Amino acid sequence: MSRHLAVVCSRFAPGIFLLTVVCATASFAADWPTFRGSDRTAVSKETGLLQEWPAEGPARVWEAKGAGRGYSSLAIAGGRIYTLGDGSSADDKDEALRCFNEANGELVWKTKTGPAWNSGQPNWQSSRGTPTVDGELVYVVTPHGELVCCDSITGQERWRKDFKQEFEGKKGDGWGYSESVLIEGDQLICTPGGEKTTMAALNKLTGEVKWKMVREGDRGAGHASVVISEIGGTRVYVQSTASGPIGVRASDGVLLWQYAVEKTTAIIPTPQVRDDLVFFVAGYKRGGALLKQVPEGDGKVKIEEIYPVKPELANKHGGVVIVGDYVYGDSDDKGIPYCAELLTGTVKWAKRGSGGNSASLVAADGRLYVRFANGIMALAKASPEDYVEVGSFKVPGSGERPSWSHPVIANGKLYLREQDIINCYDIKAK
C-alpha cells in the first residue's frame, strides 16, 4: 500500500463502512494533480455539479492563508494541495513549495525552493509555475528555472536541476519559467528551451538525463506544458515554445514535426490535443490554428494545416477548453469569452461577461467556469448558441493584484487561489 493510499484510508477510519460510503460517491472522486488537470485539458469529468449558483455564489467550505505571493495554480492529489509562492511576510521573502490539507486547508509543510522572482513591474513578479504530483513525489519549476523534486508527504527535497546552468536553457520572454512538468512512466519531460536543450526527458527518481531534443533556432521556452498524443502507434509529446508548436517522439526525443509562428511577445497557452488534432493558440494579436498529425510509418509523424493562425481566436494566458465540437476561451486578454467551431475556426459568439480583463477557463458537467482577472468568478453554459451566465460572485481577497491563477475543480470542490489565500467552494448539487 502506498503512503498516499494509507493517508486516504486513515482519514476514513475506523470502519470499512465509511470507506464504502466514500467509494459510492466516486462521481466526485477526481484529483487534479498538475496544471489543467491530469490530461491537461482543463475539462473535469465530474458530474452531479451545481448547474446554477445562488446570488452569493456556491458555499465556501474553508479559506486558507499562507499560500504566499504568486500566480501558481493548485495541484491536488492524495488528500493534499500543492502550490508555489513567495514569502508572505517581511522576514520570509523567499519562494517555497507549500502543501495544504485538502479537507480543511491547514498548512502541512513548506519547503524553500529559492529566491523570489522580482523581475519587472509588480504585477509581473512572483511565482507562477504549478506543481506536478506523482505519488510520493512532487515537482515544481521555479521562475528562475530550477526544477525541484520533493517528497510529497514530508516536503523533503530529493533532487534539483538548473535549466540554465545544466541544460543551457533559455526562456523566450522575460517573465520566468512556469511550465508544469509531465510525468509518464519513469520519465519526467521538461522544456529548458533554446537551441541547446529545447526539451529533455529525465529519470523522475534521480533527475538523470535520458534524452535531449534540440529544435534548431528555437527562441526559448514558452509557458506551456507538454501534452501527450498517440499517432499511428507512435507516442508524441506536443509542446509550444516561443517559436511555435512541436511534436517530439516520446521514446527517444526525435523532433517529428514543427509549426513555425511569427515571433511575438510571449507564447503562453498549453496546446490542446483531440485525437490526431492539435489546437495551437497564442495571444498578443496572434491567434489560433488547427493542425493534424499524420503517421508516415517507421515511427514518423508529419503535420498538416487544417487552418492557419486566425487572429479572432487569440488567447493570451487564460487557456482554452474544448467541449464537444467547440473551443472556448478568452479573446486575447479582453475578458470577452468566445466560442468557435473547432474544425473550422468559425466564431459562434464572443461576448463580454460579468467580469473584466483577462479570463481563465475550466469546464465541467456542461458548464464553463470563467475566472476574470478583476476577481469575478462566473459560471456559464458551455453552449455554441450563446454566452449565458448562470451565476457569478466576487472572490474574497481579490483586487490588490490580478486574479490570474487558474481555477481548479477536484472532488466536488472549486478551488480559487488569490495570492496568499486559497478559497474552497462546495459545487456539488444537493
C-alpha positions in Angstrom: 0.0 0.0 0.0 1.4 3.4 -1.0 1.8 6.2 1.6 -0.8 8.2 -0.3 -3.4 5.4 0.0 -2.6 4.9 3.6 -3.2 8.6 4.3 -6.6 8.5 2.5 -7.7 5.4 4.3 -6.7 6.8 7.7 -9.0 9.7 7.1 -12.0 7.4 6.9 -11.0 5.1 9.8 -12.1 3.3 11.9 -14.6 1.3 9.8 -14.7 -0.2 6.4 -18.3 1.0 6.1 -17.1 4.6 5.9 -14.7 3.7 3.2 -17.5 2.1 1.3 -19.5 5.3 1.5 -16.6 7.3 0.0 -16.3 4.9 -2.9 -20.1 5.2 -3.6 -19.6 8.9 -4.3 -17.0 8.3 -7.0 -18.6 10.7 -9.4 -16.8 13.4 -7.4 -13.6 11.4 -6.8 -11.2 13.1 -9.3 -7.9 14.7 -8.3 -6.2 17.5 -10.2 -2.5 16.6 -9.9 -1.0 19.1 -12.3 -1.7 22.2 -14.3 -5.1 21.9 -16.1 -5.8 18.5 -14.6 -4.4 15.0 -15.2 -4.9 15.2 -19.0 -4.1 18.9 -19.4 -7.5 19.7 -20.9 -8.9 21.7 -18.0 -12.1 19.7 -18.5 -13.2 17.8 -15.4 -15.0 14.6 -15.9 -17.0 15.1 -12.7 -20.8 15.1 -12.8 -23.6 16.0 -10.5 -22.3 19.6 -10.0 -24.4 22.7 -9.5 -25.9 23.9 -12.8 -26.6 27.4 -11.3 -25.2 29.3 -8.4 -27.1 31.4 -5.8 -26.6 35.1 -5.9 -23.8 35.0 -3.4 -22.1 32.1 -5.2 -21.6 28.5 -4.0 -21.0 27.8 -0.3 -17.4 28.4 0.8 -16.1 25.4 2.8 -12.9 26.9 4.0 -10.3 29.7 3.5 -6.6 29.0 3.9 -3.9 31.6 4.3 -0.2 31.1 3.8 0.0 30.2 0.0 2.4 33.1 -0.5 2.5 35.7 -3.2 2.1 34.5 -6.7 0.0 33.2 -9.6 0.7 29.5 -9.4 -2.4 27.4 -9.7 -3.1 24.3 -7.4 -2.2 20.6 -7.8 -4.5 18.4 -5.8 -3.8 14.7 -5.1 -4.0 12.2 -2.3 -5.9 14.5 0.0 -3.3 17.3 -0.3 -3.0 20.6 -2.1 0.3 21.9 -3.5 1.2 25.3 -4.8 4.2 27.6 -5.2 4.5 31.1 -3.6 6.9 33.8 -2.5 7.2 34.7 1.2 4.1 36.3 2.6 5.8 38.2 5.4 8.6 40.8 5.6 11.0 38.3 7.3 10.3 35.5 4.9 10.7 36.7 1.3 12.0 33.6 -0.4 9.9 31.3 -2.5 8.6 28.0 -1.2 6.7 24.9 -2.3 3.7 24.6 0.1 1.4 21.7 1.0 -2.0 22.0 2.5 -4.6 19.6 3.8 -7.4 19.2 1.2 -10.1 18.7 3.9 -9.6 21.8 5.9 -6.8 24.0 4.3 -4.3 23.6 7.1 -0.7 24.0 6.1 1.1 20.7 6.3 4.7 21.7 5.2 6.7 24.4 3.4 10.0 23.8 1.6 12.1 26.6 0.3 12.8 26.5 -3.4 14.9 29.6 -3.9 14.7 33.4 -4.1 11.5 35.2 -5.1 11.0 36.3 -8.7 11.1 40.1 -8.6 11.7 41.0 -12.3 9.6 43.7 -14.0 6.7 45.7 -12.7 4.9 44.4 -9.6 2.1 42.6 -11.3 4.6 40.5 -13.3 6.5 39.4 -10.2 6.1 36.3 -8.1 5.8 32.6 -8.5 3.8 31.2 -11.5 4.5 27.5 -12.0 2.0 24.9 -10.9 3.4 21.8 -9.2 3.0 18.3 -10.6 2.2 15.4 -8.2 3.2 11.8 -8.9 2.5 9.6 -6.0 5.2 10.1 -3.3 6.9 12.8 -5.3 6.0 16.4 -6.2 7.9 18.5 -8.8 7.9 22.2 -9.5 9.8 24.6 -11.8 10.7 28.0 -10.3 10.6 31.2 -12.3 14.4 31.1 -12.2 14.5 27.7 -14.0 15.2 25.5 -11.0 13.4 22.1 -11.3 12.9 20.8 -7.8 11.7 17.3 -6.7 10.4 16.9 -3.2 8.8 14.1 -1.1 5.1 14.8 -1.4 4.4 13.7 2.2 7.2 15.4 4.1 8.4 18.1 1.7 12.0 17.0 1.9 13.9 17.9 -1.2 15.1 14.8 -3.2 17.0 16.5 -6.1 17.1 19.6 -8.3 18.2 20.6 -11.8 19.1 24.1 -13.1 17.7 24.6 -16.6 20.1 27.4 -17.3 23.2 26.0 -15.8 22.9 22.3 -16.6 21.0 22.5 -19.9 21.9 26.0 -21.2 18.2 26.6 -21.2 16.7 29.8 -22.5 13.4 31.5 -21.9 11.6 33.0 -24.9 10.5 36.1 -22.9 11.5 37.9 -19.7 8.8 36.6 -17.3 10.5 33.5 -15.9 9.7 29.8 -16.3 6.2 28.5 -15.4 6.0 25.0 -17.0 4.4 22.2 -15.1 6.5 19.1 -15.9 4.9 16.0 -17.4 5.4 12.6 -15.7 4.9 9.5 -17.8 6.1 6.1 -16.6 9.6 6.6 -15.2 10.2 9.7 -17.4 9.9 13.4 -16.5 9.5 15.6 -19.5 10.5 19.3 -19.3 11.3 22.2 -21.6 14.5 24.1 -20.7 14.1 25.9 -24.1 16.5 27.3 -26.7 18.9 25.7 -29.2 21.0 23.6 -26.7 18.2 21.7 -24.9 14.8 22.6 -26.2 13.2 19.6 -24.4 14.5 16.9 -22.2 13.5 13.6 -20.6 14.9 12.8 -17.2 14.6 9.9 -14.8 11.8 11.0 -12.5 13.5 9.5 -9.4 17.0 10.8 -9.9 17.0 13.6 -12.5 19.4 11.7 -14.7 19.1 12.7 -18.3 17.6 10.1 -20.7 17.4 12.2 -23.8 17.7 15.7 -25.1 15.9 17.3 -28.1 17.1 20.3 -30.0 14.9 22.5 -32.2 17.2 24.5 -34.5 16.7 28.2 -34.0 14.3 27.8 -31.0 13.7 31.2 -29.4 13.3 29.7 -26.0 10.8 28.1 -23.6 7.2 29.5 -23.5 4.8 29.0 -20.6 3.0 25.9 -21.9 3.2 22.4 -20.6 3.7 19.2 -22.6 0.6 17.2 -23.7 0.6 13.5 -24.8 -0.8 12.2 -28.1 -0.8 8.8 -29.8 -0.5 8.8 -33.6 -0.3 5.5 -35.6 1.2 3.7 -32.6 3.8 6.4 -32.0 3.7 8.3 -28.7 4.1 12.0 -29.4 4.8 14.8 -26.9 3.2 18.1 -28.1 4.5 21.3 -26.7 4.6 25.0 -27.7 7.8 27.1 -27.3 8.4 30.7 -28.2 8.9 29.5 -31.8 5.5 27.7 -32.0 4.3 24.1 -31.5 6.3 20.9 -31.9 5.8 17.2 -31.8 8.5 15.0 -30.2 8.8 11.2 -30.2 8.4 10.1 -26.7 10.7 7.1 -26.9 13.9 8.8 -28.0 13.3 12.6 -28.2 13.3 12.8 -32.0 11.7 16.0 -33.4 8.9 14.7 -35.6 7.3 18.0 -36.7 7.3 21.7 -36.1 4.9 24.6 -37.0 6.7 27.9 -37.1 4.8 31.0 -36.0 5.8 34.7 -36.2 7.7 36.0 -33.2 5.5 37.6 -30.6 5.8 38.9 -27.0 5.2 35.5 -25.4 3.5 32.2 -26.2 1.7 31.1 -23.1 -1.3 28.7 -23.5 -0.9 25.0 -23.4 -1.8 23.3 -26.8 -4.9 21.2 -26.9 -4.9 17.7 -28.4 -8.1 15.9 -29.6 -7.2 12.6 -31.2 -4.9 13.5 -34.1 -5.7 17.2 -33.9 -3.6 19.9 -32.3 -5.2 23.3 -31.5 -2.4 25.8 -31.1 -3.2 29.3 -29.7 -1.2 32.4 -28.6 -2.1 35.9 -27.7 -0.7 39.3 -28.4 -2.7 39.6 -31.6 -1.6 36.2 -32.9 -4.4 33.7 -32.9 -5.4 30.0 -33.1 -4.5 27.4 -35.7 -5.7 23.8 -36.1 -3.2 21.2 -37.1 -3.5 17.5 -37.9 -0.9 14.9 -37.1 -0.5 12.3 -39.8 1.5 9.0 -39.4 4.1 8.3 -42.0 5.3 4.8 -40.9 8.6 3.8 -39.1 7.6 5.9 -36.1 7.4 9.2 -38.1 4.7 11.7 -37.9 4.1 14.8 -40.1 1.8 17.8 -39.6 -0.9 19.2 -41.9 -2.5 22.6 -41.5 -6.3 22.4 -41.4 -6.5 26.2 -40.9 -3.7 28.8 -40.3 -3.5 31.1 -37.3 -6.7 33.1 -37.1 -6.4 36.3 -35.1 -10.0 36.1 -33.8 -9.1 33.0 -31.9 -6.2 34.7 -30.0 -5.8 33.8 -26.3 -3.1 35.4 -24.1 -2.8 33.4 -20.9 -6.2 32.2 -19.7 -6.1 29.0 -21.8 -8.8 27.4 -23.9 -11.0 24.3 -23.3 -12.6 22.0 -25.9 -16.1 20.8 -25.1 -17.8 18.7 -27.7 -17.1 20.2 -31.1 -16.3 23.7 -29.9 -13.4 25.6 -28.3 -13.9 28.2 -25.7 -11.5 30.8 -24.4 -11.0 34.5 -23.7 -10.5 36.9 -26.7 -6.7 37.5 -26.2 -6.9 39.1 -22.7 -10.0 41.3 -23.2 -12.4 39.5 -20.8 -14.6 38.6 -23.7 -15.2 34.9 -23.8 -15.6 33.3 -27.3 -16.9 30.1 -28.7 -15.6 28.7 -32.0 -16.2 25.6 -34.0 -13.1 23.5 -33.6 -12.9 22.1 -37.1 -13.4 25.4 -39.0 -12.4 28.1 -36.5 -15.7 29.9 -37.1 -16.6 32.0 -34.2 -20.1 31.3 -32.9 -20.2 34.1 -30.3 -17.9 36.5 -28.4 -19.5 38.3 -25.6 -18.4 40.3 -22.5 -19.3 38.6 -19.2 -19.9 39.9 -15.7 -16.2 40.3 -15.0 -13.4 42.3 -16.6 -9.9 42.0 -18.0 -8.4 38.6 -18.9 -10.2 35.4 -18.1 -9.0 31.8 -17.5 -11.4 28.9 -18.1 -12.0 25.3 -16.9 -15.1 23.2 -17.7 -17.2 20.5 -16.1 -20.6 19.0 -16.3 -21.8 21.1 -19.2 -20.6 24.4 -17.7 -17.8 26.8 -18.1 -16.0 28.2 -15.0 -14.8 31.6 -16.1 -12.4 33.5 -13.8 -11.9 37.1 -14.7 -8.7 39.0 -13.7 -10.7 41.6 -11.8 -11.8 39.0 -9.2 -15.2 37.9 -10.6 -15.8 34.2 -10.9 -18.6 33.2 -13.3 -20.5 30.1 -14.2 -21.8 29.9 -17.8 -23.4 27.4 -20.1 -21.0 25.5 -22.4 -23.1 26.1 -25.5 -22.4 27.3 -29.0 -25.8 29.0 -29.0 -24.9 31.9 -26.8 -22.9 33.0 -23.8 -25.3 32.7 -20.8 -24.0 33.1 -17.3 -25.9 31.2 -14.6 -24.1 32.7 -11.6 -21.2 34.9 -10.5 -19.6 36.3 -7.4 -16.7 38.4 -6.3 -13.8 36.2 -4.9 -12.8 37.3 -1.4 -9.3 38.7 -1.2 -9.2 39.8 -4.9 -8.4 43.3 -6.1 -4.9 44.0 -5.0 -3.3 42.1 -7.9 -4.8 40.4 -11.0 -6.7 37.2 -10.4 -4.5 35.2 -12.8 -4.3 31.8 -11.0 -6.3 29.3 -13.0 -9.3 27.7 -11.2 -9.3 24.1 -10.2 -12.1 21.5 -9.8 -11.4 18.5 -7.7 -13.6 16.1 -5.8 -16.7 18.1 -6.0 -15.0 21.4 -5.0 -13.9 24.5 -6.8 -10.6 26.0 -5.6 -9.5 29.5 -6.3 -6.1 30.8 -5.2 -6.0 34.6 -4.6 -2.3 35.3 -3.9 -1.8 34.3 -0.2 -5.4 32.9 0.1 -6.9 29.6 -1.1 -10.7 29.5 -1.2 -12.5 26.2 -1.3 -16.2 26.0 -2.5 -18.7 23.2 -2.5 -20.1 22.9 -6.0 -21.9 19.5 -5.6 -25.6 19.6 -6.5 -27.7 18.8 -3.4 
